[in-house]
Amino acid sequence: ALDVQKMGLVSGSVDYTYQVADGNGSDPYQAYYDARNRDESTKSLVPLNWDQRHVLNAVISIEDESWGLTSINRFASGIPYTPTTTFDRTRNIQMMNQGRRRGEYNMDVRLYKNLDLFGLRTTFFVSVENVFDAQRIDYVPELTEQELRTHESRERFNSLYDYRFDPSSQPRPRLVKIGFRTGF
Protein backbone atom coordinates (compact mmCIF):
# COMPACT_ATOMS: atom_id res chain seq x y z
CA ALA A 1 0.00 0.00 0.00
CA LEU A 2 1.19 3.47 -0.82
CA ASP A 3 -0.34 6.51 0.84
CA VAL A 4 0.37 9.89 -0.69
CA GLN A 5 0.42 12.71 1.80
CA LYS A 6 -1.78 15.65 1.04
CA MET A 7 0.03 17.84 -1.47
CA GLY A 8 -1.93 21.07 -1.72
CA LEU A 9 -5.42 20.16 -2.80
CA VAL A 10 -4.58 16.59 -3.90
CA SER A 11 -4.22 13.42 -1.83
CA GLY A 12 -4.49 9.76 -2.61
CA SER A 13 -3.56 6.19 -1.92
CA VAL A 14 -2.75 3.09 -3.94
CA ASP A 15 -2.75 -0.53 -2.84
CA TYR A 16 -2.00 -3.74 -4.71
CA THR A 17 -2.76 -7.32 -3.71
CA TYR A 18 -1.35 -10.46 -5.28
CA GLN A 19 -2.77 -13.78 -4.13
CA VAL A 20 -3.10 -17.32 -5.45
CA ALA A 21 -5.95 -19.65 -4.46
CA ASP A 22 -5.13 -23.18 -5.67
CA GLY A 23 -6.57 -26.44 -4.37
CA ASN A 24 -8.15 -29.67 -5.49
CA GLY A 25 -11.75 -28.46 -5.39
CA SER A 26 -13.69 -25.26 -4.68
CA ASP A 27 -16.60 -27.19 -3.20
CA PRO A 28 -15.88 -28.73 0.24
CA TYR A 29 -18.08 -31.70 -0.71
CA GLN A 30 -16.20 -32.38 -3.99
CA ALA A 31 -14.42 -35.50 -2.67
CA TYR A 32 -17.76 -36.89 -1.45
CA TYR A 33 -19.44 -36.25 -4.83
CA ASP A 34 -16.50 -37.83 -6.67
CA ALA A 35 -16.69 -40.96 -4.52
CA ARG A 36 -20.47 -41.19 -4.86
CA ASN A 37 -20.27 -40.85 -8.67
CA ARG A 38 -17.22 -43.11 -8.85
CA ASP A 39 -15.24 -40.29 -10.45
CA GLU A 40 -11.56 -39.83 -9.86
CA SER A 41 -10.80 -36.91 -7.56
CA THR A 42 -8.44 -34.17 -8.66
CA LYS A 43 -4.86 -35.18 -8.00
CA SER A 44 -3.25 -31.87 -8.94
CA LEU A 45 -3.75 -28.30 -7.82
CA VAL A 46 -6.19 -26.26 -9.90
CA PRO A 47 -7.26 -22.62 -9.50
CA LEU A 48 -10.21 -22.34 -7.11
CA ASN A 49 -13.37 -20.46 -8.13
CA TRP A 50 -12.35 -17.31 -6.24
CA ASP A 51 -8.70 -17.20 -7.46
CA GLN A 52 -8.33 -13.53 -8.37
CA ARG A 53 -4.60 -12.99 -8.73
CA HIS A 54 -4.27 -9.21 -9.03
CA VAL A 55 -6.25 -6.38 -7.41
CA LEU A 56 -5.21 -2.73 -7.68
CA ASN A 57 -7.10 0.03 -5.84
CA ALA A 58 -6.46 3.76 -6.17
CA VAL A 59 -8.20 6.62 -4.35
CA ILE A 60 -7.62 10.18 -5.54
CA SER A 61 -9.08 13.19 -3.75
CA ILE A 62 -9.05 16.86 -4.62
CA GLU A 63 -10.37 18.88 -1.70
CA ASP A 64 -10.64 22.49 -0.67
CA GLU A 65 -12.29 23.86 2.46
CA SER A 66 -15.68 24.14 0.79
CA TRP A 67 -15.70 21.47 -1.93
CA GLY A 68 -14.22 18.12 -2.83
CA LEU A 69 -13.99 15.46 -5.50
CA THR A 70 -13.05 11.85 -4.76
CA SER A 71 -12.49 9.05 -7.24
CA ILE A 72 -12.27 5.40 -6.16
CA ASN A 73 -10.80 3.13 -8.84
CA ARG A 74 -10.48 -0.67 -8.81
CA PHE A 75 -8.86 -3.04 -11.29
CA ALA A 76 -9.08 -6.79 -10.70
CA SER A 77 -7.86 -9.63 -12.87
CA GLY A 78 -10.37 -12.21 -14.05
CA ILE A 79 -11.46 -15.22 -12.05
CA PRO A 80 -11.16 -18.79 -13.37
CA TYR A 81 -13.88 -20.81 -15.04
CA THR A 82 -14.14 -24.20 -16.69
CA PRO A 83 -14.52 -23.82 -20.46
CA THR A 84 -17.35 -25.93 -21.85
CA THR A 85 -15.06 -27.35 -24.52
CA THR A 86 -12.82 -28.93 -21.86
CA PHE A 87 -15.45 -29.97 -19.31
CA ASP A 88 -17.79 -32.52 -20.82
CA ARG A 89 -19.69 -35.56 -19.58
CA THR A 90 -16.45 -37.51 -19.10
CA ARG A 91 -15.66 -35.09 -16.25
CA ASN A 92 -12.10 -34.24 -17.16
CA ILE A 93 -11.45 -32.89 -13.69
CA GLN A 94 -7.80 -31.96 -14.47
CA MET A 95 -9.09 -29.24 -16.84
CA MET A 96 -11.29 -27.64 -14.17
CA ASN A 97 -10.97 -23.82 -13.98
CA GLN A 98 -8.38 -23.61 -16.76
CA GLY A 99 -10.02 -20.60 -18.45
CA ARG A 100 -9.81 -17.00 -17.18
CA ARG A 101 -12.52 -14.38 -17.37
CA ARG A 102 -11.60 -10.84 -18.45
CA GLY A 103 -10.25 -8.37 -15.94
CA GLU A 104 -12.60 -5.78 -14.49
CA TYR A 105 -12.32 -2.04 -13.92
CA ASN A 106 -14.69 0.07 -11.87
CA MET A 107 -14.78 3.75 -10.89
CA ASP A 108 -16.93 5.51 -8.32
CA VAL A 109 -16.93 9.33 -8.01
CA ARG A 110 -18.25 11.67 -5.33
CA LEU A 111 -18.44 15.46 -5.67
CA TYR A 112 -19.55 17.68 -2.80
CA LYS A 113 -19.91 21.35 -1.89
CA ASN A 114 -20.21 22.72 1.66
CA LEU A 115 -22.38 25.79 2.25
CA ASP A 116 -23.68 27.77 5.19
CA LEU A 117 -27.44 27.71 4.62
CA PHE A 118 -29.65 29.59 7.12
CA GLY A 119 -26.94 29.19 9.74
CA LEU A 120 -26.70 25.44 9.17
CA ARG A 121 -23.69 23.69 7.68
CA THR A 122 -25.10 21.96 4.59
CA THR A 123 -23.35 19.65 2.16
CA PHE A 124 -24.72 19.16 -1.35
CA PHE A 125 -23.37 16.09 -3.13
CA VAL A 126 -23.47 14.05 -6.31
CA SER A 127 -22.33 10.45 -6.06
CA VAL A 128 -21.93 8.17 -9.08
CA GLU A 129 -21.27 4.45 -8.63
CA ASN A 130 -19.99 2.42 -11.61
CA VAL A 131 -19.34 5.59 -13.63
CA PHE A 132 -18.73 3.75 -16.92
CA ASP A 133 -21.67 1.36 -16.42
CA ALA A 134 -19.23 -1.55 -16.74
CA GLN A 135 -20.58 -5.00 -17.50
CA ARG A 136 -19.04 -8.46 -17.53
CA ILE A 137 -19.30 -9.22 -21.25
CA ASP A 138 -17.94 -12.75 -20.98
CA TYR A 139 -20.78 -13.68 -18.59
CA VAL A 140 -23.41 -12.97 -21.26
CA PRO A 141 -24.66 -16.23 -22.82
CA GLU A 142 -23.84 -16.99 -26.44
CA LEU A 143 -26.84 -18.48 -28.22
CA THR A 144 -26.80 -20.31 -31.54
CA GLU A 145 -29.42 -19.82 -34.25
CA GLN A 146 -30.57 -23.42 -33.78
CA GLU A 147 -31.11 -22.91 -30.03
CA LEU A 148 -33.08 -19.72 -30.68
CA ARG A 149 -35.29 -21.37 -33.35
CA THR A 150 -35.96 -24.40 -31.13
CA HIS A 151 -36.89 -22.20 -28.19
CA GLU A 152 -39.15 -19.91 -30.26
CA SER A 153 -41.08 -22.84 -31.70
CA ARG A 154 -42.62 -23.35 -28.27
CA GLU A 155 -44.85 -20.79 -26.63
CA ARG A 156 -42.92 -19.38 -23.68
CA PHE A 157 -43.18 -16.33 -21.46
CA ASN A 158 -39.41 -15.63 -21.41
CA SER A 159 -36.85 -15.76 -24.18
CA LEU A 160 -33.98 -18.25 -24.13
CA TYR A 161 -31.66 -15.35 -23.34
CA ASP A 162 -33.78 -14.61 -20.24
CA TYR A 163 -33.43 -18.23 -19.12
CA ARG A 164 -29.67 -18.36 -19.63
CA PHE A 165 -28.68 -14.87 -18.45
CA ASP A 166 -27.94 -14.59 -14.73
CA PRO A 167 -28.30 -10.93 -13.68
CA SER A 168 -26.47 -11.64 -10.41
CA SER A 169 -23.31 -12.25 -12.48
CA GLN A 170 -23.25 -8.56 -13.43
CA PRO A 171 -22.13 -5.58 -11.35
CA ARG A 172 -24.70 -3.07 -10.20
CA PRO A 173 -25.64 -0.71 -13.07
CA ARG A 174 -24.61 2.95 -12.89
CA LEU A 175 -26.23 4.59 -9.89
CA VAL A 176 -26.41 8.38 -9.51
CA LYS A 177 -27.34 9.88 -6.15
CA ILE A 178 -27.96 13.60 -5.68
CA GLY A 179 -28.71 14.95 -2.25
CA PHE A 180 -27.80 17.12 0.69
CA ARG A 181 -26.88 16.62 4.31
CA THR A 182 -27.34 19.20 7.02
CA GLY A 183 -26.50 19.33 10.69
CA PHE A 184 -26.90 21.70 13.62
LOTOR-154857 format. One record per residue (C-alpha): residue number from 1; residue in three letters; x, y, z. Coordinates in steps of 0.5 Angstrom, whole numbers. Example, Ala and Ser with C-alpha at 12.3 -4.5 7.8 and 13.67 -1.06 7.14 Angstrom:
2
+-----+-----+-------+-------+-------+
:   n : res :    px :    py :    pz :
+-----+-----+-------+-------+-------+
:   1 : Ala :    25 :    -9 :    16 :
:   2 : Ser :    27 :    -2 :    14 :
+-----+-----+-------+-------+-------+
END
This chain:
184
+-----+-----+-------+-------+-------+
:   n : res :    px :    py :    pz :
+-----+-----+-------+-------+-------+
:   1 : Ala :     0 :     0 :     0 :
:   2 : Leu :     2 :     7 :    -2 :
:   3 : Asp :    -1 :    13 :     2 :
:   4 : Val :     1 :    20 :    -1 :
:   5 : Gln :     1 :    25 :     4 :
:   6 : Lys :    -4 :    31 :     2 :
:   7 : Met :     0 :    36 :    -3 :
:   8 : Gly :    -4 :    42 :    -3 :
:   9 : Leu :   -11 :    40 :    -6 :
:  10 : Val :    -9 :    33 :    -8 :
:  11 : Ser :    -8 :    27 :    -4 :
:  12 : Gly :    -9 :    20 :    -5 :
:  13 : Ser :    -7 :    12 :    -4 :
:  14 : Val :    -5 :     6 :    -8 :
:  15 : Asp :    -6 :    -1 :    -6 :
:  16 : Tyr :    -4 :    -7 :    -9 :
:  17 : Thr :    -6 :   -15 :    -7 :
:  18 : Tyr :    -3 :   -21 :   -11 :
:  19 : Gln :    -6 :   -28 :    -8 :
:  20 : Val :    -6 :   -35 :   -11 :
:  21 : Ala :   -12 :   -39 :    -9 :
:  22 : Asp :   -10 :   -46 :   -11 :
:  23 : Gly :   -13 :   -53 :    -9 :
:  24 : Asn :   -16 :   -59 :   -11 :
:  25 : Gly :   -24 :   -57 :   -11 :
:  26 : Ser :   -27 :   -51 :    -9 :
:  27 : Asp :   -33 :   -54 :    -6 :
:  28 : Pro :   -32 :   -57 :     0 :
:  29 : Tyr :   -36 :   -63 :    -1 :
:  30 : Gln :   -32 :   -65 :    -8 :
:  31 : Ala :   -29 :   -71 :    -5 :
:  32 : Tyr :   -36 :   -74 :    -3 :
:  33 : Tyr :   -39 :   -72 :   -10 :
:  34 : Asp :   -33 :   -76 :   -13 :
:  35 : Ala :   -33 :   -82 :    -9 :
:  36 : Arg :   -41 :   -82 :   -10 :
:  37 : Asn :   -41 :   -82 :   -17 :
:  38 : Arg :   -34 :   -86 :   -18 :
:  39 : Asp :   -30 :   -81 :   -21 :
:  40 : Glu :   -23 :   -80 :   -20 :
:  41 : Ser :   -22 :   -74 :   -15 :
:  42 : Thr :   -17 :   -68 :   -17 :
:  43 : Lys :   -10 :   -70 :   -16 :
:  44 : Ser :    -7 :   -64 :   -18 :
:  45 : Leu :    -7 :   -57 :   -16 :
:  46 : Val :   -12 :   -53 :   -20 :
:  47 : Pro :   -15 :   -45 :   -19 :
:  48 : Leu :   -20 :   -45 :   -14 :
:  49 : Asn :   -27 :   -41 :   -16 :
:  50 : Trp :   -25 :   -35 :   -12 :
:  51 : Asp :   -17 :   -34 :   -15 :
:  52 : Gln :   -17 :   -27 :   -17 :
:  53 : Arg :    -9 :   -26 :   -17 :
:  54 : His :    -9 :   -18 :   -18 :
:  55 : Val :   -12 :   -13 :   -15 :
:  56 : Leu :   -10 :    -5 :   -15 :
:  57 : Asn :   -14 :     0 :   -12 :
:  58 : Ala :   -13 :     8 :   -12 :
:  59 : Val :   -16 :    13 :    -9 :
:  60 : Ile :   -15 :    20 :   -11 :
:  61 : Ser :   -18 :    26 :    -7 :
:  62 : Ile :   -18 :    34 :    -9 :
:  63 : Glu :   -21 :    38 :    -3 :
:  64 : Asp :   -21 :    45 :    -1 :
:  65 : Glu :   -25 :    48 :     5 :
:  66 : Ser :   -31 :    48 :     2 :
:  67 : Trp :   -31 :    43 :    -4 :
:  68 : Gly :   -28 :    36 :    -6 :
:  69 : Leu :   -28 :    31 :   -11 :
:  70 : Thr :   -26 :    24 :   -10 :
:  71 : Ser :   -25 :    18 :   -14 :
:  72 : Ile :   -25 :    11 :   -12 :
:  73 : Asn :   -22 :     6 :   -18 :
:  74 : Arg :   -21 :    -1 :   -18 :
:  75 : Phe :   -18 :    -6 :   -23 :
:  76 : Ala :   -18 :   -14 :   -21 :
:  77 : Ser :   -16 :   -19 :   -26 :
:  78 : Gly :   -21 :   -24 :   -28 :
:  79 : Ile :   -23 :   -30 :   -24 :
:  80 : Pro :   -22 :   -38 :   -27 :
:  81 : Tyr :   -28 :   -42 :   -30 :
:  82 : Thr :   -28 :   -48 :   -33 :
:  83 : Pro :   -29 :   -48 :   -41 :
:  84 : Thr :   -35 :   -52 :   -44 :
:  85 : Thr :   -30 :   -55 :   -49 :
:  86 : Thr :   -26 :   -58 :   -44 :
:  87 : Phe :   -31 :   -60 :   -39 :
:  88 : Asp :   -36 :   -65 :   -42 :
:  89 : Arg :   -39 :   -71 :   -39 :
:  90 : Thr :   -33 :   -75 :   -38 :
:  91 : Arg :   -31 :   -70 :   -33 :
:  92 : Asn :   -24 :   -68 :   -34 :
:  93 : Ile :   -23 :   -66 :   -27 :
:  94 : Gln :   -16 :   -64 :   -29 :
:  95 : Met :   -18 :   -58 :   -34 :
:  96 : Met :   -23 :   -55 :   -28 :
:  97 : Asn :   -22 :   -48 :   -28 :
:  98 : Gln :   -17 :   -47 :   -34 :
:  99 : Gly :   -20 :   -41 :   -37 :
: 100 : Arg :   -20 :   -34 :   -34 :
: 101 : Arg :   -25 :   -29 :   -35 :
: 102 : Arg :   -23 :   -22 :   -37 :
: 103 : Gly :   -20 :   -17 :   -32 :
: 104 : Glu :   -25 :   -12 :   -29 :
: 105 : Tyr :   -25 :    -4 :   -28 :
: 106 : Asn :   -29 :     0 :   -24 :
: 107 : Met :   -30 :     8 :   -22 :
: 108 : Asp :   -34 :    11 :   -17 :
: 109 : Val :   -34 :    19 :   -16 :
: 110 : Arg :   -37 :    23 :   -11 :
: 111 : Leu :   -37 :    31 :   -11 :
: 112 : Tyr :   -39 :    35 :    -6 :
: 113 : Lys :   -40 :    43 :    -4 :
: 114 : Asn :   -40 :    45 :     3 :
: 115 : Leu :   -45 :    52 :     4 :
: 116 : Asp :   -47 :    56 :    10 :
: 117 : Leu :   -55 :    55 :     9 :
: 118 : Phe :   -59 :    59 :    14 :
: 119 : Gly :   -54 :    58 :    19 :
: 120 : Leu :   -53 :    51 :    18 :
: 121 : Arg :   -47 :    47 :    15 :
: 122 : Thr :   -50 :    44 :     9 :
: 123 : Thr :   -47 :    39 :     4 :
: 124 : Phe :   -49 :    38 :    -3 :
: 125 : Phe :   -47 :    32 :    -6 :
: 126 : Val :   -47 :    28 :   -13 :
: 127 : Ser :   -45 :    21 :   -12 :
: 128 : Val :   -44 :    16 :   -18 :
: 129 : Glu :   -43 :     9 :   -17 :
: 130 : Asn :   -40 :     5 :   -23 :
: 131 : Val :   -39 :    11 :   -27 :
: 132 : Phe :   -37 :     7 :   -34 :
: 133 : Asp :   -43 :     3 :   -33 :
: 134 : Ala :   -38 :    -3 :   -33 :
: 135 : Gln :   -41 :   -10 :   -35 :
: 136 : Arg :   -38 :   -17 :   -35 :
: 137 : Ile :   -39 :   -18 :   -42 :
: 138 : Asp :   -36 :   -25 :   -42 :
: 139 : Tyr :   -42 :   -27 :   -37 :
: 140 : Val :   -47 :   -26 :   -43 :
: 141 : Pro :   -49 :   -32 :   -46 :
: 142 : Glu :   -48 :   -34 :   -53 :
: 143 : Leu :   -54 :   -37 :   -56 :
: 144 : Thr :   -54 :   -41 :   -63 :
: 145 : Glu :   -59 :   -40 :   -68 :
: 146 : Gln :   -61 :   -47 :   -68 :
: 147 : Glu :   -62 :   -46 :   -60 :
: 148 : Leu :   -66 :   -39 :   -61 :
: 149 : Arg :   -71 :   -43 :   -67 :
: 150 : Thr :   -72 :   -49 :   -62 :
: 151 : His :   -74 :   -44 :   -56 :
: 152 : Glu :   -78 :   -40 :   -61 :
: 153 : Ser :   -82 :   -46 :   -63 :
: 154 : Arg :   -85 :   -47 :   -57 :
: 155 : Glu :   -90 :   -42 :   -53 :
: 156 : Arg :   -86 :   -39 :   -47 :
: 157 : Phe :   -86 :   -33 :   -43 :
: 158 : Asn :   -79 :   -31 :   -43 :
: 159 : Ser :   -74 :   -32 :   -48 :
: 160 : Leu :   -68 :   -37 :   -48 :
: 161 : Tyr :   -63 :   -31 :   -47 :
: 162 : Asp :   -68 :   -29 :   -40 :
: 163 : Tyr :   -67 :   -36 :   -38 :
: 164 : Arg :   -59 :   -37 :   -39 :
: 165 : Phe :   -57 :   -30 :   -37 :
: 166 : Asp :   -56 :   -29 :   -29 :
: 167 : Pro :   -57 :   -22 :   -27 :
: 168 : Ser :   -53 :   -23 :   -21 :
: 169 : Ser :   -47 :   -24 :   -25 :
: 170 : Gln :   -46 :   -17 :   -27 :
: 171 : Pro :   -44 :   -11 :   -23 :
: 172 : Arg :   -49 :    -6 :   -20 :
: 173 : Pro :   -51 :    -1 :   -26 :
: 174 : Arg :   -49 :     6 :   -26 :
: 175 : Leu :   -52 :     9 :   -20 :
: 176 : Val :   -53 :    17 :   -19 :
: 177 : Lys :   -55 :    20 :   -12 :
: 178 : Ile :   -56 :    27 :   -11 :
: 179 : Gly :   -57 :    30 :    -5 :
: 180 : Phe :   -56 :    34 :     1 :
: 181 : Arg :   -54 :    33 :     9 :
: 182 : Thr :   -55 :    38 :    14 :
: 183 : Gly :   -53 :    39 :    21 :
: 184 : Phe :   -54 :    43 :    27 :
+-----+-----+-------+-------+-------+
END
